[in-house]
């Protein structure tokens, strides 16, 4: 009976030895079980930061579909930079009072004065229509009317070029007392600013003389 117990103890020790050897060398231990539990094809489940980080296409500034700069890598969500417009060439706008000089000269007939306008600006300009003209005397101001039967041209003036219009009035030939105007307030067509210039014009003192003062369109005398 004692011999049988000794043989059983020896067998138990041998079995334990075999189990200890299997724990250190075979793939059936806990490590192997953990490895087997990992799903096939997963590369970053156990070691983060090696191959499991974000892909290059997801990073800011990348060249993938979700990159901040898109496929071109520079201009942002499809925007393109517009080229700067070329400087506009100097062209003819409306002639302004500030860019004109004013003078007067004798007309073709008695009772006519030419009002001369010269472009003193750095660019061409144009004007079309009747000017405004007010004659001033000691007794007050008279506004010139518009003459009839005249063409209305468009006048374009290069820098330094000039044009004119005619002022018509009934001349004072009676030798008696009349009305003498000493200045004129001239407003070019399509302008709101006026220029006052010295101008001596004498008309008869009768009540109908003022209504006979008229101006022609600018440039119609050419």
DOLUM-997759 format. One record per residue (C-alpha): residue number from 1; z negated, x negated, y. Coordinates in steps of 0.02 Angstrom, whole numbers. Each point is the difference from the previous one (the first is absolute). Example, Ala and Ser with C-alpha at 12.3 -4.5 7.8 and 13.67 -1.06 7.14 Angstrom:
BEGIN
<r 1; <-390; -615; -225>>,
<r 2; <33; -69; 172>>,
END
This chain:
BEGIN
<r 1; <0; 0; 0>>,
<r 2; <-38; -141; 122>>,
<r 3; <166; -81; -38>>,
<r 4; <96; 155; 46>>,
<r 5; <-88; 10; 170>>,
<r 6; <42; -181; 37>>,
<r 7; <184; 28; -41>>,
<r 8; <5; 152; 116>>,
<r 9; <-75; -101; 143>>,
<r 10; <128; -137; -22>>,
<r 11; <141; 128; 4>>,
<r 12; <-69; 77; 161>>,
<r 13; <-10; -171; 85>>,
<r 14; <180; -37; -48>>,
<r 15; <59; 165; 69>>,
<r 16; <-87; -32; 167>>,
<r 17; <80; -172; 10>>,
<r 18; <173; 74; -24>>,
<r 19; <-33; 128; 138>>,
<r 20; <-54; -137; 122>>,
<r 21; <161; -96; -34>>,
<r 22; <106; 155; 30>>,
<r 23; <-85; 33; 170>>,
<r 24; <58; -168; 70>>,
<r 25; <178; -16; -65>>,
<r 26; <83; 162; -49>>,
<r 27; <80; 129; 119>>,
<r 28; <-108; 143; -60>>,
<r 29; <-148; -32; 119>>,
<r 30; <-38; 82; 168>>,
<r 31; <121; -111; 97>>,
<r 32; <143; 47; -113>>,
<r 33; <-46; 183; 16>>,
<r 34; <5; -10; 188>>,
<r 35; <168; -86; -5>>,
<r 36; <70; 131; -114>>,
<r 37; <-64; 139; 113>>,
<r 38; <103; -62; 148>>,
<r 39; <164; 99; 14>>,
<r 40; <159; -91; -39>>,
<r 41; <95; -67; 153>>,
<r 42; <-151; -6; 118>>,
<r 43; <-13; -172; 78>>,
<r 44; <-133; 19; 135>>,
<r 45; <-131; 111; -81>>,
<r 46; <-121; -142; -45>>,
<r 47; <41; -134; 130>>,
<r 48; <22; 79; 174>>,
<r 49; <87; -106; 132>>,
<r 50; <113; -92; -123>>,
<r 51; <145; 117; -30>>,
<r 52; <-71; 171; 45>>,
<r 53; <10; -10; 192>>,
<r 54; <121; 98; 109>>,
<r 55; <184; -40; -20>>,
<r 56; <100; -87; 137>>,
<r 57; <92; 160; 43>>,
<r 58; <-163; 87; 48>>,
<r 59; <-63; -135; 118>>,
<r 60; <18; 16; 188>>,
<r 61; <156; -87; 60>>,
<r 62; <79; -1; -171>>,
<r 63; <180; 38; -36>>,
<r 64; <-24; 143; -122>>,
<r 65; <25; 185; 30>>,
<r 66; <-179; 22; 64>>,
<r 67; <-8; -157; 106>>,
<r 68; <-47; 21; 183>>,
<r 69; <161; -78; 62>>,
<r 70; <124; 76; -121>>,
<r 71; <144; -93; -79>>,
<r 72; <37; -102; 156>>,
<r 73; <-176; -67; 16>>,
<r 74; <-7; 9; 188>>,
<r 75; <38; 152; 105>>,
<r 76; <-113; 133; -77>>,
<r 77; <42; 174; -63>>,
<r 78; <187; -3; 25>>,
<r 79; <-3; -38; 187>>,
<r 80; <135; -106; 79>>,
<r 81; <-13; -91; 165>>,
<r 82; <124; 65; 128>>,
<r 83; <95; -128; 100>>,
<r 84; <-36; -7; 186>>,
<r 85; <130; 95; 104>>,
<r 86; <118; -104; 103>>,
<r 87; <-37; -2; 187>>,
<r 88; <94; 138; 89>>,
<r 89; <138; -61; 112>>,
<r 90; <-13; 37; 184>>,
<r 91; <99; 159; 26>>,
<r 92; <35; 123; 139>>,
<r 93; <-135; 127; 34>>,
<r 94; <-18; 108; 154>>,
<r 95; <4; -95; 162>>,
<r 96; <-175; 0; 74>>,
<r 97; <-44; -6; 184>>,
<r 98; <-103; -158; -26>>,
<r 99; <155; -91; -64>>,
<r 100; <117; 53; 140>>,
<r 101; <30; -63; 176>>,
<r 102; <53; 121; 137>>,
<r 103; <110; -25; 153>>,
<r 104; <121; 98; 109>>,
<r 105; <173; -29; 69>>,
<r 106; <132; 97; 98>>,
<r 107; <100; 132; -90>>,
<r 108; <185; 38; 1>>,
<r 109; <-13; 129; 137>>,
<r 110; <-111; 53; 143>>,
<r 111; <-152; 92; -62>>,
<r 112; <-7; -98; -163>>,
<r 113; <-118; -139; -55>>,
<r 114; <3; -95; -164>>,
<r 115; <-167; -29; -86>>,
<r 116; <18; -156; -109>>,
<r 117; <-101; -27; -160>>,
<r 118; <-4; -169; -89>>,
<r 119; <-76; -40; -169>>,
<r 120; <-128; -137; 27>>,
<r 121; <-72; 10; -177>>,
<r 122; <31; -116; -148>>,
<r 123; <92; 129; -107>>,
<r 124; <141; 122; 22>>,
<r 125; <-44; 177; 51>>,
<r 126; <89; 165; 25>>,
<r 127; <-13; 151; 113>>,
<r 128; <90; 166; 14>>,
<r 129; <-16; 142; 122>>,
<r 130; <-52; 41; 177>>,
<r 131; <-132; -102; 89>>,
<r 132; <-138; 74; 104>>,
<r 133; <1; -42; 186>>,
<r 134; <-118; 54; 139>>,
<r 135; <34; -46; 182>>,
<r 136; <-152; -22; 112>>,
<r 137; <-8; 17; 189>>,
<r 138; <-137; 24; 128>>,
<r 139; <22; 187; -20>>,
<r 140; <-15; 5; -189>>,
<r 141; <96; -25; -162>>,
<r 142; <164; 74; -61>>,
<r 143; <54; -5; -183>>,
<r 144; <185; -28; -34>>,
<r 145; <92; 127; -106>>,
<r 146; <127; -35; -137>>,
<r 147; <184; -7; 41>>,
<r 148; <122; 100; -105>>,
<r 149; <166; -43; -82>>,
<r 150; <-50; -176; -52>>,
<r 151; <7; -75; -175>>,
<r 152; <-164; -62; -71>>,
<r 153; <32; -167; -88>>,
<r 154; <-120; -107; -101>>,
<r 155; <-22; -166; 88>>,
<r 156; <-56; -154; -98>>,
<r 157; <-58; -152; 99>>,
<r 158; <-20; -174; -70>>,
<r 159; <-130; -110; 85>>,
<r 160; <62; -36; 176>>,
<r 161; <128; 140; 2>>,
<r 162; <-5; 145; 123>>,
<r 163; <62; 174; 35>>,
<r 164; <-20; 126; 141>>,
<r 165; <3; 181; 51>>,
<r 166; <52; 85; 161>>,
<r 167; <-111; 91; 123>>,
<r 168; <94; 129; 104>>,
<r 169; <-66; 73; 164>>,
<r 170; <68; 83; 157>>,
<r 171; <9; -139; 130>>,
<r 172; <-74; 27; 171>>,
<r 173; <151; -17; 114>>,
<r 174; <-56; 117; 136>>,
<r 175; <-80; -135; 106>>,
<r 176; <-148; 113; 24>>,
<r 177; <-167; 5; -84>>,
<r 178; <-1; 1; -187>>,
<r 179; <-109; -50; -147>>,
<r 180; <-11; -181; -52>>,
<r 181; <-63; -47; -171>>,
<r 182; <-72; -174; -18>>,
<r 183; <-33; -18; -187>>,
<r 184; <54; 69; -168>>,
<r 185; <-99; 28; -159>>,
<r 186; <118; -30; -148>>,
<r 187; <-34; 52; -180>>,
<r 188; <125; -60; -133>>,
<r 189; <59; 126; -131>>,
<r 190; <-123; 34; -142>>,
<r 191; <-138; -89; 93>>,
<r 192; <-162; 59; 79>>,
<r 193; <-37; -151; 109>>,
<r 194; <82; -14; 170>>,
<r 195; <44; -141; 119>>,
<r 196; <-13; 14; 187>>,
<r 197; <130; -94; 100>>,
<r 198; <42; -9; 186>>,
<r 199; <150; 108; 45>>,
<r 200; <59; 62; 169>>,
<r 201; <93; 166; -6>>,
<r 202; <28; 118; 149>>,
<r 203; <48; 182; -17>>,
<r 204; <20; 141; 127>>,
<r 205; <-154; 98; 46>>,
<r 206; <73; 168; -52>>,
<r 207; <-85; 95; -139>>,
<r 208; <143; -14; -125>>,
<r 209; <16; -188; 2>>,
<r 210; <-135; -37; -128>>,
<r 211; <81; 108; -134>>,
<r 212; <158; -102; 13>>,
<r 213; <-84; -162; -56>>,
<r 214; <54; -35; -179>>,
<r 215; <12; -141; -128>>,
<r 216; <131; -38; -133>>,
<r 217; <-38; -51; -180>>,
<r 218; <-34; -184; -28>>,
<r 219; <161; -95; -31>>,
<r 220; <116; 145; 40>>,
<r 221; <81; -94; 143>>,
<r 222; <75; -133; -115>>,
END
